[in-house]
């Protein structure tokens, strides 16, 4: 029987730091690979939430979204 680990695929990326003129004005960025966004059907501007699991793991959760009209039509045509 295959485990979850057998299906994991990594997308290495680097944490970037944007430092502004004020010493306490900075922000970290993590790029989200396009292949991953495409596989998960993300859309531009879609709201997500980061949660801290521990110092080694974070979780990205997306809000529930209503099905698009195209998805509903596909389901109806399959019936």
N, C-alpha and C positions, 0 to 999 in steps of 0.2 A: 504494500500500500504506500502511495506517495505521501510525503509530508508537505506541509506548507512551504518549508524551506526549499523543497525541490523546484518550486515554481517562482521563487523570488528572483528578480532581476534588478541589478543596481544601476543607478544613474549618477555617477560621480559629479559633483559640482563643488564650487568653493564659496565660502561666505565672503561677501564683499563689505567693505566699510566706506561709507560716504561721510567725510569729515567736512563740516562747514566752518565758517570764520570763527564763531564762538566756540570755545573749548568744550562746552557741555552740549553742543548742538551736533549730534551725529546720529546716523542710522545704519543698521546692518541690512544687507540684502542677500537673499538666496534665490538664484534663478531656478525656475521650474522648467525642466526640459520639455521641448515641444512634443517629442514622441510620447511622453507620459501624459501631457495635457490632451493630446489627440486620442490616446487610448481610453482616457476617462471622460471624453466628450466635454471638456471644460470650455467655457465661453469667456470672452473678454469681459472683465468687470464683475465676474461671478464672485459673490462674497464667500469667504472661507474663514475658518477660525483655527488658530494654532493652540494646542494644548501641550503642556509639559507633562511627560510621563515620569521621567527622571533625567539626570544629567547626560544620559546617553541616547535618549529617545524623545522625540516630539511627535505629535500626531496632528495631521491636517484634516479638518472635518469640513465638508461642504454643507451648505444649507439644503434642505429638501427643496426641490423645484418641481413645479408643475410640468407634466409632460407636454411636449410641443405638439402642435396640431399635426405635424407630419408623423410623429410617433403614434398618435392615436389612430390616424388613418391607416397606417401599416397594420396595426392590430386588428382593425375592423376588416380590412381586405383579406387577412389571413384566416379569418373565421369562416 
